[in-house]
Amino acid sequence: MTLKERDKKHLWHPLTQHQLHPESIAIVKAEGCTLYDEDGNTYIDAIASWYTCMYGHCNPYITNKVAEQMQTLDQVVFSSLTHEPAVKLSEALIDILPDNQEKIFFSDNGSTSVEVGIKMALQYHFNRNEKRNVLIAFEDGFHGDTFGAMSVSGLSMYNGPFEDFFIEVKRIPTPDGTNNNDILNQLKTISENNKVAAFVYEPLVQGAAAMKMHDAEGLDIILEFCKSQNIITVADEVMTGFGKTGKHFASLHLNNQSDIICLSKALTAGLLPMAITSCSQEIYNAFLSDDITKGFFHGHTYSANPLACTAALAGIELLQSEDIQQNIKRIIASHQAFGGRIKNHPKVAKIRQTGIIFALDLDVQMERYGNLRDQLFKFFMDNGIFLRPLGNTIYILAPYVITDAELEKVYKTIEAALVTL
Ligand SMILES: *Cc1c(COP(=O)(O)O)cnc(C)c1O
């Protein structure tokens, strides 16, 4: 029996309606930008396995460091104990994060990094004897699948069964260059009528909303308003972090820095699950007290796992290397050229790009999980490209090490797919 067949017996896949999608493709090996399946087919991983393995799969620089670490210290409790990989990682991260970030708190995945961010913001006010119980978030945001993260997520198709149990959230539209005053008025009304604790947002690019992009200027206006009301700002950089927007973090395109930043996905270069929530000194100080209950009583068993920290450190070293920075510039220019080539295609409604994130909307009606979407996905896989269209949006977010030839193959396959529609 193949893995694909054995899989069906016991496995329950994430974000999957198994009655409609019973089949999974079994991947047996990954190297650089290439995935190998059990039938001998290869696929270019044009979405970097959900934006994680940005330096290529099984990158030997990273795997060697982790293998070495594995011989010395594997796992240890991070309450009352500490270790070199965590210390080094905190130093390396604070070096590249926006200037106001001072403290690093560990968890296990993107959702928990947001959960931690929300809890930090709520307790920040609580510790200062202010009751604030409402959050603000963008329409169509996505922040993960745990309850706090779901509450701030606006993509309701995932939330239906759970909505009755959510934290109270008020939604605002993303800035589009014309609605800044409208958003500001909405914010004023919301903050007059509610005790707002925090604003949680994906800066510049909303990944799960099909790579929806907004401008830094509009976001800066929102952040400035939040600061004036002591509304804690929580930037969810789980998707945008580590170079994808052309800077190390999307927040670095802004004038106003968020109080809290959530990181995961590319943090560990695609090797191990881990997340970080960083914050400013001011947030941290609100938890310092002779009263033990004012501390932050949140912790995961695998917090700051030394192997994951080692992978993250190696990833940050690569991110800062001349080689990767050149690659990022090369991909940005390559996508721009492809955009010019495809934007007037009759099947293309719109193109957009931020850094190495490229997206095109098809001028075709399509449901997020409809048949046409499935047909497109199959076309890409049959042609050796791993791309996952989000409704009628096709996006590319490839590892930084993708070659020009591989990029051209991705572009050509997208162009060929348009002909089939
Ligand atoms: C993927 C993602 C999350 C959730 O991360 P998980 O590791 O899947 O829990 C949260 N926020 C954003 C912006 C994401 O892209």
PDBQT file of the ligand as one rigid body, heavy atoms in Angstrom, charges set to zero:
ROOT
HETATM    1  C1  LIG A 501      -0.296  31.323   9.797  1.00  0.00    +0.000 C 
HETATM    2  C2  LIG A 501      -0.661  32.526  10.542  1.00  0.00    +0.000 A 
HETATM    3  C3  LIG A 501      -1.055  32.469  11.892  1.00  0.00    +0.000 A 
HETATM    4  C4  LIG A 501      -1.229  31.172  12.619  1.00  0.00    +0.000 C 
HETATM    5  O1  LIG A 501      -0.039  30.474  12.734  1.00  0.00    +0.000 OA
HETATM    6  P1  LIG A 501      -0.070  28.908  13.065  1.00  0.00    +0.000 P 
HETATM    7  O2  LIG A 501       1.357  28.549  13.254  1.00  0.00    +0.000 OA
HETATM    8  O3  LIG A 501      -0.681  28.256  11.864  1.00  0.00    +0.000 OA
HETATM    9  O4  LIG A 501      -0.894  28.729  14.280  1.00  0.00    +0.000 OA
HETATM   10  C5  LIG A 501      -1.312  33.649  12.554  1.00  0.00    +0.000 A 
HETATM   11  N1  LIG A 501      -1.200  34.833  11.934  1.00  0.00    +0.000 NA
HETATM   12  C6  LIG A 501      -0.838  34.936  10.639  1.00  0.00    +0.000 A 
HETATM   13  C7  LIG A 501      -0.718  36.286  10.019  1.00  0.00    +0.000 C 
HETATM   14  C8  LIG A 501      -0.565  33.790   9.899  1.00  0.00    +0.000 A 
HETATM   15  O5  LIG A 501      -0.217  33.884   8.613  1.00  0.00    +0.000 OA
ENDROOT
TORSDOF 0
